[in-house]
Amino acid sequence: MPKLDAQELRKQKAERFQKAIRLEKPDRTPFCFLLGISAFLSNNAGYSVADISHDYDKFFRAMIKFAEDFDHDWGFAFPGLANQVTITFIEDHPEIAPSVGLMTAPMHDILQDNYTRWPGRELGDDIAPQFIGGKFLEIDEYDLLIEDPKKCLNEVVLPRAYRSLAKPDSAEAYGALIKWGMEVTRFGAAIGAAVVELSNIGYPQAPVSTCNNPYDLIADFIRHFDNTIMDFHRAPDKLKQAAEAILPFSLKFVDISTKVPPEMKQMYDIESPLVFYPLHLNEFLHPKLYKEYYWPLLKKLIEADVEAGRVPLIFFEGDHTPHLETFLELPKGKIIAYFERPDWNEVAKVLKGHQCVMGALPPSLLISGTLQKVEDHVKRMVDLFDGTGFILSYAQSSLPKEVKAENLTAAIEALRKIG
């Protein structure tokens, strides 16, 4: 068979990926990834985790090396951690708001945020960055958030979350904001160069945005995870009102951040913008709380995406099995449900033929499994979904250094053998 050129290869991979989303049968099950900063990624390219955290060029070199070593159909790399505390910027500064929705290690150095930890700084050189969250609003301050989310986040939360902005009218704060803007520009240029290079070696590109369920945003950036869980019981009405007050900013953020200028459309092989939703509270909520509070806002975000022609790519951290039936409320073939560690038999029972699902490569298998066990597992998962509406991926974005490269290769090769 003649070797495809880069453009033909991108088209083939994009078609395979999009058919899986639409619940059509592709030529074979696609393999995709969401790639964050990890020891496996850095070590595979001969770097430390600190190297790829603090140097954008080294991160994208490592990403391209990964793409050359492990053939896949679509991938999304993010050399940083979420920074959705800036979500209200979308109202007054829509042109920059999507660009400041990520916290990178150099931005961390500038802003001195209190909710992330980085290799080469607070962590050892070969430890992946950590999101620890923080409490920057007291329970008796919920009314500030409910009455004026923009003012509360910008004037109360940000100065508490970013040490460099603790004194908003100081020379230190003004200097940090200028440096932050320069860093965002540098980061954008690095992404642009990486996109071109990945396209040139045959990998399809798609417009991608990241957003949070407002409850996750509150848990991660405003009240801390532990406090938010308790707030569902001790201040449920205030928590619900606060989440509903944030929702319009989330809807506007996704709408603006996924708009593609006409002159840029030709660079994308996957036309529908993808919206990545990392869910954090889902596993820890009783189904009653999930359905009463969490799901209605997530459903509104998903429905807005579907109506606008976007594809929500929802990462369900932990075990989402108790909440699977809520997907039946959504139109068929419109989302990607990306699972970390559910009961896969239940996932197939509830969702097969209704929504595209993604995941199924646990770190334990990639670390300690034999080549035959990897191949058998991949075949079982493909058969479980009849080769339709299923995307193979690993279950976490941060691959530990203990992952065996030969096992990752074996999983990809198994898809080719299965067809």
Steps between C-alpha positions, in 0.01 A plus 500: 500500500648840403589730788257788548625857495441722804178653369348162410609357834336786690180450304497125572562547872243780528236289325569207733466723806185674380327175399552368852332811643204464262461129593592391149738211439853623413759288318642428845459625856689829544765560765500853646650683794483806719862561587609703800839549660623162626818308578439253216465780245812682617718191553403362158659811347802506732379784722398539863147602592640836612655548154171465312307696763711814482599491131215499246729394216617195696140408582400507135821319398398228746146498364621464141739222604202325661302542177785350299541206738133418569274532199155632590199651329447822692651662804480812710799617706489752781832607659334640810211484744158662491461865598124550480499752783540754216171395337331838547763662276287373212251783552736798474800345326374223268810527280735388780280301738556158332877555503517552876291193581815292550768521769847402380815478710639835373161662573508345847839666558354836397164485679606292800165322508408306812320206337768328287838341578773452240812286439820696544319729743286355779548143368791282395624520141331178386162538672202602287336836584225483758174687533424532871228766489435752771241680709484865396143576607341438840162334534347825628621676181285296262267796456785699342537230235125467446432873467795592276719208383727722293575742781542223754742294291705796380511705818477240776610158371783592260701706753473210745583233241798684340761628743637738234159671483442514876532881485307582181620861466866428571796510264545127563147428376533719190834340416358150543209575268735634230727195530196270494384656172845457345511137615157426352623635163811282517292197588262560208789519253637167628161331456469634145839360401416159650167482316674560167763234569245240610294569187810453289554149636139394445306580816156662468430823685177627655391816682502415873380686806491404867222580745379398847162420642440803729493268802850375411614857449381587851665188644832551322551874507274661757396286798737198474381148429445392864302810591283476189407140578391612846317801353264261318372416849547813710430772241337328200284796396792745505721256309230444238441873456874563467539226235202637307651850516822371341326295228445793255873571502574132429255498208645820358857377550440183298314687228775756447803276555389250232424751226736448206587799277424422133867534403595224748238241407721341235754394765250271674429147383230447767240768442290475816664681792565280801430615856689316774320478835711350783255394772625473857203494737303237310639192675447645846133593466214270590277446195228711664737797541646443154159509333362788704797735483793395282338342195254780407781752444721251319204407282443867410864534394482180293172600334643842411801330341288257301272777377805702387655202319772439760601161641527481880789275606418428862761340727329323789762463768473203731205260479205660319298178481218615734415791270504333157127514436503880480662469156178355367352850532737622226464458122687205351852526365573856612758467778814311600469348848856448621517273805779442750393185689132409461344156483552454125235230473246748637628773267441273201161389631374858544682700233579268209322634195416826676825689564863463400717393793875534547765356733557142622882488524573505875850598621531168685473308172752724324742470792484134598306319227658264249477567127244222469290639786499841334391354167230287665368799693480720191319227304251450786425872514452533124272195501304639795394793283481304172773725357258795486482817708820417687835684516792331672702727727687475825305581810708796618664797331813479716683179409736384776859425402447131592279449193669258260535646152463152350160460668374828355623387159335162549163668564528703180611198298210296639255747345663448161482121535135509608400737218 
